[in-house]
Amino acid sequence: MESHDNQLAEELAKLPHEPLLPVEKKLIAGSLILGLALLGILVWLSYTFFPLGN
Amino acid sequence: MKLPRTEDVWALWIGLLIFALSLGNLARLDLLGWAVDARVWVEWSKALGPTSATYGLPSVAGLALMFGFLLAILSAGARVLGYPAGRFALGFTLVFWISYACWLLGHNAYIAATPRERADLGISWSLGLTGEAGYIVALIAGLTLGNFFPRSVAAMQEAVRPEWYIKAAIVVLGGSLGVKAAADTRLTEAILFRGLAAIIEAYLIYWAVIYFIARKFFGFSREWAAPLASGISICGVSAAIATGAAIRARPIVPIMVSSLVVIFSVVELLVLPFAARAFLVDEPMVASAWMGLAVKTDGAAVASGQITESLIRTAAEQQGMNIPAGPMLMTTTTVKVFIDLFIGVWAFILAIIWVYRVDPKPGERVSPLEIWQRLPKFVLGYFLTFAVMLYCALNWRDVGADLQAASRQGDIFRKLFFVMTFFTIGLVSNFKKLWQEGIGRLALVYAVGLFGFVIWVGLLISWLFFQGAHEVFTR
């Protein structure tokens, strides 16, 4: 187990550089854009249709 | 469809069994009336009390029956799951009695009594932490044994299963919250919708940012960054494992991430509820949603919600504000189980992107069945018990007292599972792991992601969806 841990430690210390692929960039950007767009809609829906004292 | 033999499924069965037994009250069958509950005490002899007058048993006998009952049903589960029966029984015996001792200690009047209770108990001061202080005592006991006396943990190893205990507890908790939800259905609908909205935001914003930070600034490979992002941003252990499987990572990757998740969850559990009491007494529902969004792992999140509810209710009481028991914990739990509900969907989306776009391999396909396979089944139990009790409470008004009795009895076992969760989380939180060579980089990205981003964005999202919601209690 200890040697396994050492191998992992070594691997983590020497991770090869993997540049961000276009599909990863799209995933990150798409997720954030969708999140920010939905934020406004969901807040509006919450306060309009599910009011809670406010 | 055949259910897999996993801890998750057995947590569902165990939770449903306790829930079903508690429902005996509706047919005037007091099937769990032998159980005992802890009381705030000054003298040890008054630390336990019966939950029902049906059986007239001494409290110690009731406690022994509770132990025997849980040992029997958990051992049955352990047998099916292939754990060594003898070692499980020994381990569970230690876990149960140490946890319960902590639970009772936490009910000591000088620790637990609220200012209002002091006069009745004949004491002049107390920390006012309520009986839930027992959870903190159990956590500290677990941390002490796990980090300073690791050999003592070896004897309990087979029964050190915090995720199993908390999942069973959450199934039972659904019933209890269902009864409370019936008191204000508008509040319940709002909590459900806003909880769902909050986690949609958390998924979309948290994951993308943490993945980007891990890849761009810490140089992690895709195989490490994806489980790490899910572990930090979504729901700890379950999400890291589901994501690891979805992107076809080596099993060791989510395991390493999970070991960090547990350690950081404990830090959050020890800090965030007290931070919420210090800064969010005026916004209790924000505090509760925050626990669900910020604290990772089911155990630590729901446990944080429970402690936050206790701390804030006591603090609010001192300010003349009455917050009923239930809505706060319901908010934390709802947020958490919604997060769990979507783990399978998120893992499915990642699997599609990885298999077809990031790392395509000839002949490899993704089946929609993966959503079902990765769905934690205990969340179905939570929604089922919640819906059954809510339906009964709304439609059968004449059995209200029986439903309350059923809820109280189920709650005794739920609290017991909670305290065992706290104790065993402490046992598995090995802080020495942070000093292990090579893991420092993982720990650093985890710390930066969690304390530099997730906690604050979680607070912002909670505030956006739940600020001012407590006014529903005071109008």
Chai-1 contact restraints between the chains, C-beta under 6 A:
chainA,res_idxA,chainB,res_idxB,connection_type,confidence,min_distance_angstrom,max_distance_angstrom,comment,restraint_id
A,A9,B,E437,contact,1.0,0.0,6.0,A-B,restraint_1
A,A9,B,G438,contact,1.0,0.0,6.0,A-B,restraint_2
A,L12,B,G438,contact,1.0,0.0,6.0,A-B,restraint_3
A,L12,B,R441,contact,1.0,0.0,6.0,A-B,restraint_4
A,A13,B,G438,contact,1.0,0.0,6.0,A-B,restraint_5
A,L15,B,S221,contact,1.0,0.0,6.0,A-B,restraint_6
A,E18,B,S221,contact,1.0,0.0,6.0,A-B,restraint_7
A,L20,B,R215,contact,1.0,0.0,6.0,A-B,restraint_8
A,V23,B,R357,contact,1.0,0.0,6.0,A-B,restraint_9
A,V23,B,V358,contact,1.0,0.0,6.0,A-B,restraint_10
A,I28,B,A208,contact,1.0,0.0,6.0,A-B,restraint_11
A,I28,B,F212,contact,1.0,0.0,6.0,A-B,restraint_12
A,S31,B,L204,contact,1.0,0.0,6.0,A-B,restraint_13
A,S31,B,A208,contact,1.0,0.0,6.0,A-B,restraint_14
A,L32,B,A208,contact,1.0,0.0,6.0,A-B,restraint_15
A,L34,B,L204,contact,1.0,0.0,6.0,A-B,restraint_16
A,G35,B,E201,contact,1.0,0.0,6.0,A-B,restraint_17
A,G35,B,L204,contact,1.0,0.0,6.0,A-B,restraint_18
A,G35,B,I205,contact,1.0,0.0,6.0,A-B,restraint_19
A,L39,B,E201,contact,1.0,0.0,6.0,A-B,restraint_20
A,L42,B,A197,contact,1.0,0.0,6.0,A-B,restraint_21
A,V43,B,L464,contact,1.0,0.0,6.0,A-B,restraint_22
A,S46,B,R194,contact,1.0,0.0,6.0,A-B,restraint_23
A,S46,B,A197,contact,1.0,0.0,6.0,A-B,restraint_24
A,S46,B,F465,contact,1.0,0.0,6.0,A-B,restraint_25
A,F50,B,E189,contact,1.0,0.0,6.0,A-B,restraint_26
A,F50,B,A190,contact,1.0,0.0,6.0,A-B,restraint_27
A,F50,B,F193,contact,1.0,0.0,6.0,A-B,restraint_28
A,L52,B,A190,contact,1.0,0.0,6.0,A-B,restraint_29
A,L52,B,A469,contact,1.0,0.0,6.0,A-B,restraint_30
A,L52,B,V472,contact,1.0,0.0,6.0,A-B,restraint_31
A,G53,B,G468,contact,1.0,0.0,6.0,A-B,restraint_32
A,G53,B,A469,contact,1.0,0.0,6.0,A-B,restraint_33
A,G53,B,E471,contact,1.0,0.0,6.0,A-B,restraint_34
A,G53,B,V472,contact,1.0,0.0,6.0,A-B,restraint_35
A,N54,B,G468,contact,1.0,0.0,6.0,A-B,restraint_36
